[in-house]
Amino acid sequence: MKKSRLLLFVAGIIILLLTQYKVVMPTLYKVVSSDLFLVDSKDQSSQIAISTPLTDLAFKHCNEFIKNDLGSDIKASFADKPINAWSLGNYQYVINAEITLTGADSVVSTKKYACRITYNNGDDQAGINDIANWSLIGVSGIKDN
């Protein structure tokens, strides 16, 4: 009785592994290689830092989001240009820049930050200057200690 249970268990494990190997994984590979996850956009990604009118706008809007987030107790002074800016494609950008912060206690500190931001309207460039059409994904380096 115990021997047949063990054989049944081992057979079940073997069937499960074969199903995974022969059915599930090939199906997943087909789905991943298909156009299901492809986003067709005029904005191409770049592995090297770039400077374009869109990265300049992304930098400007990142600074505006940061200024609003800091509140009125901290005075922020932003650099004229980012240190680096990358396009991730599909109107997503990563901006690396410096900010000078002056706190309520008059302590001045300069920090480097990274900001990830997305333009929400894709190839429709009509509202690109409106900050309401941009989403801040995240900022790091300013409040980090």
C-alpha positions in Angstrom: 0.0 0.0 0.0 2.7 2.5 1.0 4.8 1.5 -2.0 2.0 2.2 -4.4 1.4 5.6 -2.8 5.1 6.5 -3.3 5.0 5.3 -6.9 1.9 7.4 -7.5 3.5 10.4 -5.9 6.7 10.1 -8.0 4.6 9.6 -11.2 2.6 12.7 -10.4 5.8 14.8 -9.9 7.2 13.4 -13.2 4.0 14.3 -15.1 3.9 17.8 -13.5 7.5 18.4 -14.6 7.0 17.1 -18.1 3.9 19.3 -18.5 5.8 22.3 -17.3 8.7 21.5 -19.6 6.8 20.6 -22.8 3.6 22.7 -22.5 3.8 25.7 -20.2 7.3 27.0 -20.9 7.0 26.8 -24.8 3.7 28.7 -24.5 5.3 31.4 -22.3 8.2 31.8 -24.7 5.8 32.3 -27.6 3.8 34.9 -25.7 7.0 36.8 -24.6 8.4 36.8 -28.2 5.2 38.0 -29.7 4.1 41.6 -30.2 1.8 41.5 -27.2 4.2 43.5 -25.0 5.5 45.7 -27.9 4.7 49.4 -27.5 5.0 51.3 -30.8 6.2 54.8 -30.1 8.1 57.5 -32.0 10.2 58.0 -28.8 13.2 55.7 -29.0 15.3 54.6 -26.0 18.9 55.5 -25.7 21.6 53.6 -23.7 23.8 56.7 -23.6 22.9 60.1 -22.0 21.3 62.4 -24.4 20.0 66.0 -24.6 16.9 66.7 -26.6 14.0 69.1 -26.2 12.0 66.3 -24.5 14.7 65.6 -22.0 14.9 69.3 -21.3 11.1 69.4 -20.6 11.4 66.2 -18.5 14.1 68.0 -16.4 11.9 71.1 -16.1 8.9 69.1 -15.0 10.9 67.0 -12.5 12.2 70.2 -10.9 8.6 71.5 -10.6 7.4 68.3 -9.0 10.3 68.4 -6.6 9.8 72.0 -5.7 6.1 71.3 -4.9 7.0 68.3 -2.8 9.6 70.1 -0.7 7.1 72.7 0.5 7.8 76.3 1.6 10.2 75.5 4.5 13.0 74.6 2.1 14.3 76.8 -0.6 15.5 74.9 -3.7 17.9 76.1 -6.3 18.2 73.9 -9.4 21.0 73.6 -11.9 20.5 75.1 -15.4 21.0 71.7 -17.1 20.9 68.1 -15.9 24.1 66.2 -15.4 22.7 63.3 -17.5 19.4 62.5 -19.1 18.3 59.2 -20.6 15.3 58.3 -22.6 13.9 54.8 -21.7 11.6 54.9 -24.8 7.9 55.4 -24.9 8.3 58.9 -23.4 9.9 57.7 -20.1 12.9 59.6 -18.9 15.5 59.4 -16.1 17.1 62.7 -15.2 20.2 63.0 -13.0 20.9 66.5 -11.7 22.0 68.6 -8.8 19.9 70.7 -6.4 21.0 73.2 -3.7 18.8 73.1 -0.7 18.6 75.9 2.0 16.7 74.8 5.1 14.8 76.9 7.6 17.9 76.8 9.8 19.9 78.4 6.9 22.0 75.2 6.3 22.9 74.9 2.7 23.5 71.5 1.1 24.0 70.4 -2.5 22.7 67.0 -3.5 22.6 64.9 -6.6 19.2 63.4 -7.4 17.7 61.0 -9.9 14.2 61.6 -11.2 12.1 59.2 -13.3 9.2 60.8 -15.2 6.8 59.9 -17.9 4.9 61.9 -20.5 1.3 60.4 -20.4 0.0 61.3 -23.9 2.5 59.3 -26.0 2.9 60.5 -29.5 0.3 63.3 -29.0 2.7 66.2 -28.4 -0.1 68.9 -28.0 0.0 69.1 -24.2 3.7 68.4 -23.7 4.3 71.7 -21.9 1.5 71.1 -19.4 2.8 69.5 -16.2 -0.6 67.8 -15.7 0.3 65.5 -18.7 3.4 64.2 -16.9 3.7 61.7 -14.1 6.5 61.5 -11.6 7.5 57.9 -11.1 10.0 58.6 -8.4 12.8 60.7 -7.0 15.8 59.6 -5.1 18.8 61.4 -3.5 17.1 64.4 -2.0 15.5 63.1 1.2 17.8 60.2 1.4 20.4 60.4 4.2 
